[in-house]
């Protein structure tokens, strides 16, 4: 039985909905650890996991990417971004954290980066004047933006990556462990699953709104929002532009000593 893991966010639903067998849904960092520890055979995980440990086969033509604002990977802040003294980090995604490190360094910004102190943030009077901000990702970012749209500004990492590089940013990839047999057949199944869900995206959205496709989904989500999110903010391909964007991200991480200096070969199947 193939052991499959997948990020537990809305952005992954078009890649996993309708898949056969049990799936381990978890946060990106937890899935990376399970894949590295051989507790999973295949997982949709942070792209940084491949850059850090490029032993895996990548399922070609499939990713979670953005080619502009991504909406769900943002720094929530008050005031001007260059006045922020500290950014609290969501530990769930190493890709987003390292993307933030690269972007602020390229802009010449130098806020302190700290682990989140609390799960509830930041609506107190202190947070409005302390120069603090927070990196929020995934469904938490979607929820936070919809709840506090009038109280905060949102510095969208996908938007600022595109302004800087002019290419898509790749947040997540399907990775297959090297010892797994017949990776091509697995990759074809995952590509077909993606294609079927995108061809019937309105049906998937209706099921999400009704709570059928994901009983834990946010009840306040609307068809209009999900349609914009999936069609305007997210991309689910991994073509030449996405691959070049990933290579540039790897080079920036190497420049910032977040990765060792080595040639990057994308082993796709």
C-alpha positions as a printed Julia matrix, in Angstrom:
269×3 Matrix{Float64}:
   0.0    0.0     0.0
   1.51   3.3    -1.09
   1.92   5.71    1.84
   0.87   9.16    0.63
   1.1   12.47    2.46
  -0.4   15.8     1.49
  -0.48  19.3     2.93
  -3.75  19.94    4.74
  -4.55  23.24    3.05
  -7.19  24.31    0.56
  -4.51  24.99   -2.03
  -3.82  21.25   -2.31
  -7.41  20.11   -2.91
  -7.23  20.23   -6.73
  -4.21  17.9    -6.53
  -5.54  15.28   -4.1
  -9.36  15.29   -4.19
 -10.71  11.92   -5.25
  -7.43  10.08   -4.75
  -7.6    6.42   -3.83
  -6.59   5.07   -0.45
  -5.8    6.8     2.82
  -3.84  10.03    2.8
  -1.85  11.49    5.69
  -2.87  15.17    5.82
  -0.5   17.33    7.85
   1.41  20.6     7.91
   4.26  20.97    5.38
   7.11  20.76    7.89
   5.66  17.63    9.52
   5.25  15.95    6.13
   8.85  16.79    5.19
  10.03  15.07    8.34
   7.9   11.99    7.68
   9.09  11.74    4.07
  12.74  12.1     5.1
  12.24   9.45    7.82
  10.77   7.0     5.25
   7.37   7.06    6.96
   5.86   8.18    3.64
   6.55   7.03    0.09
   5.1   10.02   -1.75
   4.16  13.44   -0.43
   3.08  16.86   -1.58
   5.51  18.92    0.47
   7.47  22.17    0.57
   9.69  22.73   -2.46
  12.52  23.6    -0.06
  12.57  19.96    1.07
  13.78  18.96   -2.39
  16.34  21.79   -2.51
  17.69  20.74    0.88
  17.7   17.03    0.14
  17.56  16.44   -3.64
  17.34  12.64   -3.47
  13.69  12.54   -4.49
  12.01  12.15   -7.86
   9.73  15.1    -8.68
   6.37  14.49  -10.31
   6.73  16.54  -13.48
   4.16  19.15  -14.55
   2.5   19.36  -11.09
   3.08  21.9    -8.33
   1.43  24.47   -6.14
   2.74  27.76   -7.5
   1.8   31.36   -8.1
   2.66  33.75  -10.91
   1.87  36.89   -8.94
  -0.07  37.42   -5.7
  -0.71  34.07   -4.0
  -3.07  35.46   -1.34
  -2.29  32.76    1.25
   1.41  33.43    1.99
   1.61  36.9     3.49
   3.16  39.06    6.17
   0.34  40.67    8.17
   1.46  44.08    9.41
   0.44  47.59   10.33
   2.27  50.64    9.03
   5.02  50.53    6.43
   6.82  47.23    5.8
  10.24  48.88    6.12
   9.35  50.02    9.64
   8.75  46.5    10.93
  11.18  45.53   13.7
  10.17  41.89   14.13
   8.36  39.29   12.03
   7.01  36.23   13.8
   7.32  33.11   11.67
   4.83  30.34   11.06
   6.95  27.21   11.64
   4.7   25.08    9.41
   6.47  25.95    6.14
  10.2   26.17    5.58
   9.68  27.22    1.97
   7.72  30.36    2.91
  10.1   31.22    5.75
  13.14  30.97    3.49
  11.38  32.86    0.7
  10.75  35.65    3.21
  14.42  35.62    4.25
  15.5   35.98    0.62
  13.0   38.72   -0.24
  13.72  40.97    2.74
  17.47  40.54    2.24
  17.22  41.52   -1.43
  15.23  44.61   -0.39
  17.81  45.56    2.21
  15.41  45.06    5.13
  16.62  43.57    8.39
  13.77  42.84   10.82
  14.26  40.23   13.53
  12.76  36.89   12.56
  11.33  35.01   15.53
   9.22  31.94   16.17
   5.55  32.61   16.86
   4.97  33.3    20.54
   1.22  32.71   20.51
  -1.39  31.12   18.28
  -3.67  34.14   18.64
  -2.19  37.29   17.11
  -2.17  40.23   16.84
  -5.28  42.15   17.91
  -4.08  43.68   21.17
  -3.23  47.35   21.63
   0.42  46.42   22.14
   0.69  44.77   18.73
  -0.53  47.94   17.03
   2.48  49.93   18.22
   5.25  47.38   18.72
   6.5   47.14   15.13
   5.64  43.46   15.06
   4.32  41.54   12.09
   3.61  37.9    11.38
   4.11  35.53    8.47
   0.93  33.51    7.97
   0.42  30.78    5.4
  -2.2   28.44    4.03
  -5.7   28.27    5.45
  -4.65  30.34    8.47
  -3.71  33.18    6.1
  -7.0   32.86    4.22
  -8.93  32.99    7.49
  -6.88  35.88    8.9
  -7.21  38.0     5.78
 -10.94  37.54    5.54
 -11.42  38.3     9.25
  -9.04  41.26    9.59
  -9.04  42.75    6.1
  -9.72  46.25    7.44
  -7.2   46.15   10.29
  -3.99  44.99    8.62
  -1.96  45.33    5.46
  -0.79  42.14    3.79
   2.63  41.87    2.15
   2.1   39.08   -0.37
   5.27  37.03   -0.87
   4.15  35.68   -4.25
   3.52  39.2    -5.51
   6.9   40.49   -4.39
   8.73  37.45   -5.76
   7.14  38.08   -9.16
   8.03  41.78   -9.04
  11.64  40.86   -8.26
  12.15  37.85  -10.54
   9.36  37.92  -13.12
   8.77  34.18  -12.8
   6.4   31.91  -10.86
   7.26  30.8    -7.36
   6.93  27.1    -6.51
   5.65  26.42   -2.99
   5.03  22.68   -3.08
   5.88  19.63   -5.18
   4.96  15.97   -5.25
   8.12  14.14   -4.19
   8.68  10.37   -4.49
  11.28   8.59   -2.37
  14.14   7.09   -4.45
  13.5    3.49   -3.35
   9.83   3.5    -4.44
   9.2    1.2    -7.4
   7.59   2.4   -10.64
   7.64   6.15   -9.98
   6.44   6.87  -13.53
   3.15   5.07  -12.9
   2.65   6.98   -9.64
   3.45  10.28  -11.37
   0.95   9.54  -14.14
  -1.76   8.81  -11.57
  -1.11  12.1    -9.8
  -1.09  14.07  -13.07
  -4.36  12.45  -14.11
  -5.88  13.24  -10.72
  -4.88  16.9   -11.08
  -6.23  17.08  -14.62
  -9.57  15.59  -13.63
 -10.03  17.95  -10.7
  -9.15  21.03  -12.73
 -11.5   19.94  -15.51
 -14.28  19.75  -12.91
 -13.15  22.61  -10.7
 -16.63  24.08  -10.24
 -17.85  20.75   -8.87
 -14.91  20.58   -6.44
 -15.6   24.14   -5.29
 -19.27  23.3    -4.71
 -18.27  20.28   -2.61
 -15.83  22.37   -0.57
 -18.47  25.01    0.12
 -20.92  22.28    1.14
 -18.3   20.63    3.35
 -18.38  17.37    1.38
 -14.87  17.44   -0.08
 -13.35  18.69    3.2
 -15.52  18.51    6.34
 -12.97  20.67    8.16
 -13.08  23.5     5.62
 -13.96  27.0     6.74
 -17.71  27.37    6.64
 -17.55  31.02    5.57
 -15.87  30.2     2.26
 -17.85  31.09   -0.83
 -17.83  29.83   -4.38
 -16.75  33.27   -5.56
 -13.73  33.35   -3.27
 -12.61  29.8    -4.06
 -13.01  30.4    -7.78
 -10.74  33.44   -7.56
  -8.28  31.63   -5.31
  -7.9   28.6    -7.57
  -8.14  30.36  -10.92
  -6.37  33.69  -10.31
  -3.95  33.17   -7.43
  -2.76  29.59   -7.79
  -1.11  27.57  -10.54
  -0.89  23.78  -10.55
   1.68  23.24  -13.3
   5.43  22.68  -13.16
   6.68  23.76  -16.55
   9.85  25.5   -17.68
   8.99  28.87  -16.08
   8.23  27.23  -12.73
  11.45  25.21  -12.92
  13.49  28.32  -13.67
  11.84  30.12  -10.76
  12.76  27.22   -8.48
  16.38  27.34   -9.67
  16.56  31.07   -8.94
  15.12  30.47   -5.47
  17.79  27.81   -4.89
  20.51  30.26   -5.97
  19.19  32.95   -3.61
  19.07  30.45   -0.76
  22.67  29.5    -1.49
  23.63  33.18   -1.54
  22.05  33.58    1.92
  23.75  30.4     3.24
  20.4   28.64    3.57
  21.59  25.89    1.21
  25.01  24.47    0.3
  26.54  25.48   -3.01
  25.87  22.65   -5.48
  24.51  21.98   -8.95
  20.74  21.48   -8.91
  19.41  18.65  -11.05
  15.62  18.33  -11.15
  14.98  14.6   -11.36
  11.46  14.58  -12.81
   9.32  11.58  -13.71
